[in-house]
Amino acid sequence: MDKQASRPSRRVSLYWVAWCLLVAVVFSLRFTSLGGLPHFQGLDPVVVLPIGTIILIGAVACLDRQDLIPYLKQHHPEMWKQLTSGPGSGPGGYNGVRVGLWVLSGDDMSDPILATMKAEARRFSLFAFVAFFSLPIFMALLG
């Protein structure tokens, strides 16, 4: 796991490409004659784009967090306990607010692998923010 985590991941770049392709396909279906083809007549671009974006962000969020928390548990158990504990519960849960704030902080515990993983998580957060908050603009253009 260490060797894999120490290499910069290109996953977030793939997420951007997948989302841009989704946007391009939806816009091409809406503004070209492709939307008139029988295969696409039941698809409403105003519905397909938000559903596709939310599915992409949700699936990616599940996949993206699978490396960080187990790495913390194995290499930095004190931080793992602090981040995964909640009010009235012991360690092992998932506290998204604590993890998110910690990912945005500069505390990488002098661990280059952890610094790389946090940078990747910040890149994903930027992707999710842009994709989600651009939906109203794209939906207005599609409307």
N, C-alpha and C positions, 0 to 999 in steps of 0.2 A: 504494500500500500504506500510506503514511503516514496518509492521511486515514481510511482504513478502520480502521487499528489505533488511531488516536487516539480514536475513538468507543467508549464503553463497549459491550461486546457483551452481548447478552441470551441468548447460547447456553447458558450454564450454567443459566439459569432454564428454558430449554426442556428441558434434560436432567432437571431436577427434575420438571417437569410430565410428561415421558414416563415417568419411573420411577414416579411416583405413580400414573399411569394404569395402568401394568403391574401394580402392587400391587393397585390397586382392582379391575381385571378379574380377576386371579387369585383374590382373596378373594370376589368376587361369584360366580365359577364354583364355588368350593368351598362357600360357605354359602347359596346360593340355589338355586332350582329351575332356573336357567340351566345348571348343570352337568349336569343330566339330559337336556338336549337332545342329539339324535343327533350334532350337529356337534362337541360338546365331550366326548363320552364317552371318547375315547382320551387326553385330556389330563390328566395328573396334576399338580395345582397345585404339589406339592412339587418336581417336576422343572422345570416351566415357569418358575417364579419365579427360581431361581438361573441357569438357562440364559439367560433374558431379561435378567437383571441383568448377567451377565458379558458377554454380547454387547453390551449398551448401553454398559457401561464401556469395553470394548475398542475399539469403533467410535469412541466419543467421544474416547478417548485418542489414537487415530491422527489424528483430525481436529483436535483441540485443539492439538497440538504442531506443526502445519504452519506456523503463523505465527511462533512465537517464535524458533526456531533460524535460519530464513532471515533474519529481521530482525537477529538478532545477527551473522550472517555478513556482512551488508551494512553495518551501521552500527557494530558494535563487534567487529571481527575478532579482536582480542587475546582478548577474553572468549570468543568462539566457539571459538578454538583451545584455550583452557584447558578449556572444558566438553566439547568433542567429542573430545579426545585421551584415550587410555587407555594402560595399561601395554603397551609394545611396539608401539603403533600411533600413527600420526600423526593430525592433525585430520581430521574428516569423519565419524567414527563417531557413535554415540549412547551416551552414558554416562548412563543414567537416574538413577543415584545422585547424580552431580555436578550434573546439571540440577535435580533435585528439591531438593537442599540449597541450591542457588543461588536457586531460585524462592522458597524459604522465607526466605532472607536479606533484609536490608533494602537490599542494594546494587542500586540502580536506575540507577547511573551518571549521575545527574542528567538522565535522559532521560524525559520525561513519557509518551511512547508506550510505552517499555519498562516503566515503572511500571504502566501500565494493563494491559499484556499479562501481567505477573507477577501482578497482582491477580486477573486472570481465571484464570490457571493455579492460583492458591491456592484460588479458589472451586471449580474443578473438582476439585482434590485433596480438598477437604472433601466434595463430592458423592460422589466415588468411595469415600471412607472410610466415610461414613454408609451408602451403599447396600450396600457389600460386608459390613460388619460388622453390619448389621441382618438379614442373611439368616438366621442361626441363630434369631433371635427369631421372624421370620415363618414359618420352616419349622416351628418348634415349635408355633406357633399353627395352622398348616395341618394338621399331622400328625394 
